[in-house]
Amino acid sequence: NVVGAQSDGLMHAKYIIIDDDITISGSANMTLSSYIYDNNFMIRICSEEVAQIFRNEFSEMFDEKIFGEDSPFNKSAASVKLDDGTVVYVRFSPDDHVDDMIEKLIDASEESVYLLAYSFSSNDIAEKLIKADKDGLDVGVICEDTKAYTDGGGECGPIAEAGVPTKV
């Protein structure tokens, strides 16, 4: 059974849930060229709790056919502590207000913030990065060279001009 996304915008999530305790997610599309030629990442998280959060999101789309802005706010735990003590946050856009969470995490940072983005256009996040840099934190930004200055409202130029270490 195949369910196609019925929403505005792109269905851009990419993840695999295996045996309800392994979750693999990241920027790579499930294509050979994405794995071999493009600069992508995939992360494996071994946690039944994280797998359940992803499974619930999958069920919203596959079983209930709810996509995008129609999707309810993720009522999952605020954070999940893995066995090794690592704390992870699982959020889905647009319904889980990912931008607000990122802004709060930048505000709470004490030492460093590093951002790598294909495309980056959030004025609020850019302002937080500039402030963090001015406050003496170690800040670095990498943007995709073909998208850094071509997307509407791209923020790589303004943050570089503000003195934040930026590479394309």
C-alpha positions, 0 to 999 in steps of 0.5 A: 500500500502506497500513500501519497502526500496530500498537502502543500509544500514538499513531503521532505521527511526521510526516515526508516524505523526498524524493529521499533527501536532503531530510527535512521533519519537525515538529509539524504533522499532514498536514492543512489545519487543522494547516497553517493554524490550529494553531501548528506548525512544519516543518523542512527538512534537506538531508542524505543522512545525515539522510534515510537515518536517517529512511528506516531508521525508515520501513522499520522500520514500512512494510516490517517492520511494527515500531512503538513499543516493539518498534522497535530502538534507532536505531543511527544516528550520534550526530550528523550535521554538516550542510554549514554546520557545524550539528550535528543529532541524529535520535532517535525515541521511545520506542526511542531514549531521547529524554528522556536525550538532552534531559537531557544537552543541557540539562546541557551547555548554556552559555548558554541553553535554550528549550523550547516544548511542547504538553504537558510532564510530565517531572520530570527535564527540569523539574529540569534546566531549574530547575537551568540557570535557577538556574545563571544560564543564559537559560531560557524555557518556553512551554506550551500553555494548554489542556494546561499544567495539565491533563495528569497530572504537567504541569510548567509550574506547578512550573517557573514556581513555581521561578522559571523564566520560563514562559508559557502 
